[in-house]
Amino acid sequence: AVTTLTKISWNVGRIGTITPVAELEPVFLAGSTISRATLHNFDEIKRKDIREGAKVIIEKGGDVIPKVVKVIEKPAESKPPKPPDKCPVCGSYIFKPENEVAYYCENTECSAQVRGRLEHFAARGAMDIEGLGEALINLFVNMGFVHTYADIYDLKNHREGLINIDRLGEKSVDNLLNAIETSKKQPFQKVLFALGIRYVGAGAAKKLADHFLSIDNLIKASEEEITSVHEIGPSIS
């Protein structure tokens, strides 16, 4: 579909990756109305000469978020965008590692990173805490109930406070606390994946868990021992 790119905004992920997003004039494409598309990274913006106000072709592939394929018309007065000079969420210093295309927020306490880590931790492929999605995590972070993974397991001590939150109520809270309790039965590989360590996806987590069997063994292991595990390279170790 063809539409107008009205603005470039910047999202901050759970490890601080700052990703550009195209805000679009809403357009109907393959069964849904699209108002945002991923721009991947700043190099991609430069390569495709993407600018605010440009007419663009967007495509919906296997990704959940559609992507901008190319620019077909640029406004005469438009200027090439610049990367952000500070984190758009917390205002902290940002940096770009030498061999990478992405920019990162250096502040691990950045609220966007905190929320992203908690969402990843509670997700289905990780600790699988049913009911603890984006909306509740945002609420709990804003109210100061949750900041770290460990805080999730302390929510049972705040049961009365949680029941008094609008739209939650006793049954919802008890279901959530039961789901948190059930998540303690998740196998080591899921816990390791849930921790959101950079480069340790579900596959690497399984290989490491199968080899080391417990978190204590993994903590004690040297970099060389970790690299010696089949298909685990130096960046992971």
C-alpha beads as a LAMMPS data file, in Angstrom:
LAMMPS data file: protein, C-alpha beads

237 atoms
236 bonds

1 atom types
1 bond types

-500.0 500.0 xlo xhi
-500.0 500.0 ylo yhi
-500.0 500.0 zlo zhi

Masses

1 110.0

Atoms # bond

1 1 1 0.000 0.000 0.000
2 1 1 1.022 3.624 -0.519
3 1 1 0.692 6.148 2.313
4 1 1 2.377 9.211 3.866
5 1 1 5.026 8.911 6.579
6 1 1 4.024 11.681 8.970
7 1 1 6.697 11.285 11.664
8 1 1 9.674 9.181 12.744
9 1 1 9.492 8.206 16.415
10 1 1 11.951 6.158 18.498
11 1 1 11.138 3.103 20.630
12 1 1 13.365 1.827 23.448
13 1 1 13.591 -1.955 23.892
14 1 1 14.371 -4.096 26.932
15 1 1 18.150 -4.048 26.384
16 1 1 18.133 -0.346 25.512
17 1 1 18.053 -0.714 21.717
18 1 1 16.611 2.454 20.189
19 1 1 14.541 1.529 17.133
20 1 1 13.027 4.009 14.665
21 1 1 9.316 3.616 13.895
22 1 1 7.408 5.221 11.023
23 1 1 4.143 6.882 12.067
24 1 1 1.872 6.662 9.019
25 1 1 -1.369 8.081 7.719
26 1 1 -3.603 5.065 8.453
27 1 1 -4.047 2.777 5.460
28 1 1 -5.919 -0.529 5.089
29 1 1 -3.636 -3.415 4.100
30 1 1 -4.156 -7.203 4.113
31 1 1 -7.036 -7.236 6.572
32 1 1 -6.039 -4.494 9.011
33 1 1 -5.502 -0.739 9.275
34 1 1 -1.808 0.139 9.496
35 1 1 -0.627 3.310 11.235
36 1 1 2.961 2.322 12.145
37 1 1 5.791 0.476 10.410
38 1 1 9.266 -0.545 11.517
39 1 1 12.308 1.265 10.113
40 1 1 14.760 -1.245 11.685
41 1 1 17.705 1.126 12.325
42 1 1 19.183 4.490 11.368
43 1 1 21.343 2.994 8.577
44 1 1 18.142 1.766 6.925
45 1 1 16.690 5.305 7.081
46 1 1 19.814 6.680 5.365
47 1 1 19.949 3.896 2.768
48 1 1 16.321 4.374 1.705
49 1 1 16.477 8.173 2.198
50 1 1 13.375 8.066 4.374
51 1 1 12.039 11.468 5.471
52 1 1 9.072 12.841 7.344
53 1 1 6.273 13.842 4.959
54 1 1 7.383 11.388 2.251
55 1 1 5.029 9.146 0.282
56 1 1 6.112 5.549 0.909
57 1 1 5.274 2.007 -0.065
58 1 1 4.635 -0.239 2.930
59 1 1 4.545 -4.015 2.924
60 1 1 3.117 -6.578 5.314
61 1 1 5.294 -9.677 5.341
62 1 1 5.859 -12.312 8.012
63 1 1 6.530 -9.586 10.587
64 1 1 3.868 -8.416 12.993
65 1 1 4.818 -4.812 12.266
66 1 1 4.803 -3.900 8.534
67 1 1 7.874 -2.327 6.978
68 1 1 8.608 0.618 4.709
69 1 1 9.837 -0.757 1.375
70 1 1 10.774 2.485 -0.371
71 1 1 10.152 6.202 -0.758
72 1 1 8.295 7.208 -3.927
73 1 1 8.016 10.953 -3.360
74 1 1 9.767 13.376 -0.980
75 1 1 8.523 16.850 -0.041
76 1 1 10.779 19.523 -1.564
77 1 1 11.550 21.175 1.796
78 1 1 12.268 17.936 3.698
79 1 1 15.610 17.338 5.409
80 1 1 17.224 13.961 6.221
81 1 1 16.383 12.993 9.825
82 1 1 19.065 12.833 12.526
83 1 1 19.476 10.042 15.069
84 1 1 18.339 10.996 18.591
85 1 1 21.017 12.634 20.763
86 1 1 19.516 11.276 23.992
87 1 1 17.130 8.538 25.071
88 1 1 13.581 9.548 24.048
89 1 1 12.167 7.974 27.235
90 1 1 14.553 8.855 30.088
91 1 1 16.797 11.498 28.506
92 1 1 19.996 9.543 29.244
93 1 1 23.142 9.448 27.129
94 1 1 22.984 7.077 24.151
95 1 1 25.857 5.215 22.504
96 1 1 26.550 3.219 19.348
97 1 1 28.940 0.254 19.604
98 1 1 31.625 0.268 16.876
99 1 1 30.547 -2.891 15.062
100 1 1 26.767 -2.378 15.353
101 1 1 24.107 -0.399 13.522
102 1 1 21.892 0.224 16.564
103 1 1 22.001 3.022 19.119
104 1 1 21.452 2.161 22.797
105 1 1 20.226 3.936 25.926
106 1 1 22.927 3.427 28.581
107 1 1 20.529 3.673 31.540
108 1 1 19.385 0.192 32.603
109 1 1 16.875 1.870 34.967
110 1 1 15.138 3.543 31.986
111 1 1 11.407 2.846 32.457
112 1 1 11.061 1.527 28.887
113 1 1 13.828 -1.021 29.525
114 1 1 12.345 -2.010 32.897
115 1 1 8.914 -2.595 31.334
116 1 1 10.383 -4.437 28.340
117 1 1 12.383 -6.788 30.582
118 1 1 9.352 -7.546 32.750
119 1 1 7.157 -8.223 29.687
120 1 1 9.779 -10.575 28.257
121 1 1 10.127 -12.366 31.602
122 1 1 6.370 -12.973 31.969
123 1 1 5.769 -13.942 28.311
124 1 1 4.489 -17.319 27.142
125 1 1 7.817 -18.728 25.924
126 1 1 9.520 -17.609 29.152
127 1 1 7.936 -17.779 32.646
128 1 1 4.445 -17.941 31.094
129 1 1 2.671 -15.865 33.760
130 1 1 -0.873 -15.763 32.435
131 1 1 -2.550 -12.372 32.888
132 1 1 0.671 -10.413 33.439
133 1 1 0.713 -8.537 30.133
134 1 1 1.795 -5.100 28.978
135 1 1 -1.126 -3.167 30.534
136 1 1 -0.726 -4.664 34.031
137 1 1 3.072 -4.357 33.957
138 1 1 2.781 -0.655 33.047
139 1 1 0.301 -0.188 35.893
140 1 1 2.436 -2.037 38.463
141 1 1 5.615 -0.186 37.423
142 1 1 3.829 3.196 37.619
143 1 1 2.439 2.335 41.066
144 1 1 5.856 1.212 42.312
145 1 1 4.846 -2.412 42.968
146 1 1 7.243 -3.948 40.451
147 1 1 10.698 -2.914 39.268
148 1 1 12.672 -6.181 39.044
149 1 1 11.838 -9.818 38.258
150 1 1 12.035 -10.609 41.984
151 1 1 9.319 -8.039 42.731
152 1 1 6.830 -10.138 40.720
153 1 1 7.171 -12.892 43.345
154 1 1 6.567 -10.376 46.151
155 1 1 3.210 -9.263 44.708
156 1 1 1.474 -11.774 47.012
157 1 1 2.445 -9.494 49.913
158 1 1 0.447 -6.659 48.278
159 1 1 -2.767 -8.638 47.674
160 1 1 -5.037 -6.135 49.484
161 1 1 -3.522 -3.183 47.656
162 1 1 -3.925 -4.941 44.302
163 1 1 -7.590 -5.806 44.959
164 1 1 -8.321 -2.097 45.469
165 1 1 -7.007 -1.173 42.005
166 1 1 -9.771 -0.206 39.545
167 1 1 -10.841 -3.023 37.199
168 1 1 -8.818 -5.696 39.020
169 1 1 -10.875 -7.109 41.890
170 1 1 -10.389 -10.189 44.057
171 1 1 -10.859 -12.937 41.443
172 1 1 -8.454 -11.366 38.907
173 1 1 -5.815 -10.762 41.567
174 1 1 -6.043 -14.337 42.907
175 1 1 -5.813 -15.734 39.359
176 1 1 -2.716 -13.620 38.753
177 1 1 -1.072 -14.634 42.060
178 1 1 -1.785 -18.309 41.259
179 1 1 -0.236 -17.894 37.796
180 1 1 2.864 -16.328 39.409
181 1 1 3.096 -19.250 41.845
182 1 1 2.687 -21.791 38.997
183 1 1 5.506 -20.121 37.039
184 1 1 7.962 -21.359 39.699
185 1 1 7.606 -24.810 38.113
186 1 1 9.098 -23.638 34.798
187 1 1 12.227 -25.598 33.805
188 1 1 15.696 -24.029 33.999
189 1 1 15.890 -23.414 30.233
190 1 1 12.763 -21.215 30.369
191 1 1 14.069 -19.290 33.390
192 1 1 17.385 -18.684 31.626
193 1 1 15.594 -17.425 28.506
194 1 1 13.278 -15.271 30.685
195 1 1 16.253 -13.414 32.211
196 1 1 16.655 -11.672 28.851
197 1 1 20.439 -11.979 28.663
198 1 1 21.650 -10.469 25.424
199 1 1 22.048 -13.033 22.582
200 1 1 20.539 -15.817 24.762
201 1 1 17.384 -16.712 22.873
202 1 1 15.245 -19.797 23.495
203 1 1 17.625 -22.075 21.518
204 1 1 20.821 -20.969 23.265
205 1 1 19.065 -21.127 26.660
206 1 1 18.109 -24.783 26.045
207 1 1 21.658 -25.738 25.007
208 1 1 23.148 -24.016 28.069
209 1 1 20.561 -25.519 30.434
210 1 1 21.076 -29.033 29.017
211 1 1 24.836 -28.689 29.464
212 1 1 25.103 -26.948 32.859
213 1 1 21.861 -28.298 34.455
214 1 1 21.631 -25.535 37.098
215 1 1 22.122 -21.792 37.371
216 1 1 24.855 -22.335 40.004
217 1 1 26.928 -24.426 37.583
218 1 1 26.440 -21.803 34.878
219 1 1 27.477 -18.950 37.193
220 1 1 30.652 -20.855 38.184
221 1 1 31.555 -21.694 34.551
222 1 1 34.390 -19.801 32.865
223 1 1 34.003 -18.067 29.501
224 1 1 36.012 -20.914 27.901
225 1 1 33.712 -23.576 29.371
226 1 1 30.640 -21.771 28.040
227 1 1 32.192 -21.370 24.580
228 1 1 32.964 -25.106 24.511
229 1 1 29.206 -25.903 24.487
230 1 1 28.093 -26.920 20.982
231 1 1 26.851 -23.891 18.960
232 1 1 27.574 -21.374 21.739
233 1 1 29.948 -18.705 20.407
234 1 1 32.089 -16.023 22.041
235 1 1 29.436 -13.270 21.895
236 1 1 27.033 -15.404 23.962
237 1 1 29.702 -16.606 26.423

Bonds

1 1 1 2
2 1 2 3
3 1 3 4
4 1 4 5
5 1 5 6
6 1 6 7
7 1 7 8
8 1 8 9
9 1 9 10
10 1 10 11
11 1 11 12
12 1 12 13
13 1 13 14
14 1 14 15
15 1 15 16
16 1 16 17
17 1 17 18
18 1 18 19
19 1 19 20
20 1 20 21
21 1 21 22
22 1 22 23
23 1 23 24
24 1 24 25
25 1 25 26
26 1 26 27
27 1 27 28
28 1 28 29
29 1 29 30
30 1 30 31
31 1 31 32
32 1 32 33
33 1 33 34
34 1 34 35
35 1 35 36
36 1 36 37
37 1 37 38
38 1 38 39
39 1 39 40
40 1 40 41
41 1 41 42
42 1 42 43
43 1 43 44
44 1 44 45
45 1 45 46
46 1 46 47
47 1 47 48
48 1 48 49
49 1 49 50
50 1 50 51
51 1 51 52
52 1 52 53
53 1 53 54
54 1 54 55
55 1 55 56
56 1 56 57
57 1 57 58
58 1 58 59
59 1 59 60
60 1 60 61
61 1 61 62
62 1 62 63
63 1 63 64
64 1 64 65
65 1 65 66
66 1 66 67
67 1 67 68
68 1 68 69
69 1 69 70
70 1 70 71
71 1 71 72
72 1 72 73
73 1 73 74
74 1 74 75
75 1 75 76
76 1 76 77
77 1 77 78
78 1 78 79
79 1 79 80
80 1 80 81
81 1 81 82
82 1 82 83
83 1 83 84
84 1 84 85
85 1 85 86
86 1 86 87
87 1 87 88
88 1 88 89
89 1 89 90
90 1 90 91
91 1 91 92
92 1 92 93
93 1 93 94
94 1 94 95
95 1 95 96
96 1 96 97
97 1 97 98
98 1 98 99
99 1 99 100
100 1 100 101
101 1 101 102
102 1 102 103
103 1 103 104
104 1 104 105
105 1 105 106
106 1 106 107
107 1 107 108
108 1 108 109
109 1 109 110
110 1 110 111
111 1 111 112
112 1 112 113
113 1 113 114
114 1 114 115
115 1 115 116
116 1 116 117
117 1 117 118
118 1 118 119
119 1 119 120
120 1 120 121
121 1 121 122
122 1 122 123
123 1 123 124
124 1 124 125
125 1 125 126
126 1 126 127
127 1 127 128
128 1 128 129
129 1 129 130
130 1 130 131
131 1 131 132
132 1 132 133
133 1 133 134
134 1 134 135
135 1 135 136
136 1 136 137
137 1 137 138
138 1 138 139
139 1 139 140
140 1 140 141
141 1 141 142
142 1 142 143
143 1 143 144
144 1 144 145
145 1 145 146
146 1 146 147
147 1 147 148
148 1 148 149
149 1 149 150
150 1 150 151
151 1 151 152
152 1 152 153
153 1 153 154
154 1 154 155
155 1 155 156
156 1 156 157
157 1 157 158
158 1 158 159
159 1 159 160
160 1 160 161
161 1 161 162
162 1 162 163
163 1 163 164
164 1 164 165
165 1 165 166
166 1 166 167
167 1 167 168
168 1 168 169
169 1 169 170
170 1 170 171
171 1 171 172
172 1 172 173
173 1 173 174
174 1 174 175
175 1 175 176
176 1 176 177
177 1 177 178
178 1 178 179
179 1 179 180
180 1 180 181
181 1 181 182
182 1 182 183
183 1 183 184
184 1 184 185
185 1 185 186
186 1 186 187
187 1 187 188
188 1 188 189
189 1 189 190
190 1 190 191
191 1 191 192
192 1 192 193
193 1 193 194
194 1 194 195
195 1 195 196
196 1 196 197
197 1 197 198
198 1 198 199
199 1 199 200
200 1 200 201
201 1 201 202
202 1 202 203
203 1 203 204
204 1 204 205
205 1 205 206
206 1 206 207
207 1 207 208
208 1 208 209
209 1 209 210
210 1 210 211
211 1 211 212
212 1 212 213
213 1 213 214
214 1 214 215
215 1 215 216
216 1 216 217
217 1 217 218
218 1 218 219
219 1 219 220
220 1 220 221
221 1 221 222
222 1 222 223
223 1 223 224
224 1 224 225
225 1 225 226
226 1 226 227
227 1 227 228
228 1 228 229
229 1 229 230
230 1 230 231
231 1 231 232
232 1 232 233
233 1 233 234
234 1 234 235
235 1 235 236
236 1 236 237
